[in-house]
Amino acid sequence: MSNTESQIEVRVLSGPTTVIEIGGLRLLTDPTFDAPGDYGLGGPGPVLTKTEPSPVSPEELGAVDAVLLSHEHHPDNLDTSGRAYLAQVPLVVTTPSAAGNLGELGDAARGLQPWESLELTRPDGSALVVTAAPARHGPVGCEPVTGEVTGFVLSGEKLPTVYVSGDNASLDLVGEIVQRVGRVDTAVIFAGAVRTPFFDQALLTLDAAQAAEAVRLLGARRAVVAHTDSWAHFTEDRAAAEAAFAAVGLADRLQPA
């Protein structure tokens, strides 16, 4: 195992929920632990159907150093159990609007504008830098409907650079990220080809082919595909991602499920 590989481990739990261990720190993305069932969006509109339970409960997961929360206003990215879990987390890094909506967390909720950064202290005293990366949860102009979302870039001295896409549907924004930070070591891509009645069934996240293209653009040595299971509106599964990566010669970069 290379030094770079020994510095990062990513485990996909279900949906958008992953555990990222990097530089001695343990991070969690978009916590979702609720049982299968129908979940509304807090107003008129479609109901989202969860089809599978999480393989890990909050109690089994245990403590993390921080949560990277792409957004808090959709139940497939932060559900009731996930929201309760945030109360025990030292830091939740998210969008400015989400931080405002999580006011009960006080200073533990930190909202970052795109390209704004904060530092987490690693066990050896050095820093893991968390930078907010731009994301768009649907087609151009979707923001008034789908709301503010963010991705993340993780970096630090003698650490691999990691990109976490969040619910991003824009390859143009992936290109912007490449221009700002260069190649990344590991790309954690939220795929699944999400479609709902909004925007005439337009994609609200990347599909499998776009996920592979994002990894190519990023020059990532390793790709971790999440956000492909457990919800009915995720229209492409893990097998679709595997086929898409194989079709463009990137199968060797895709981390096994």
Beta strands, then each sheet from edge to edge (+ up, - down):
strand 1: 8-14
strand 2: 17-22
strand 3: 25-29
strand 4: 37-39
strand 5: 48-50
strand 6: 66-68
strand 7: 92-94
strand 8: 109-111
strand 9: 117-121
strand 10: 127-134
strand 11: 150-155
strand 12: 162-164
strand 13: 186-190
strand 14: 222-226
sheet 1: 1+ 2- 3+ 6+ 7+ 8+
sheet 2: 4+ 5-
sheet 3: 9+ 10- 11+ 12- 13- 14-
end
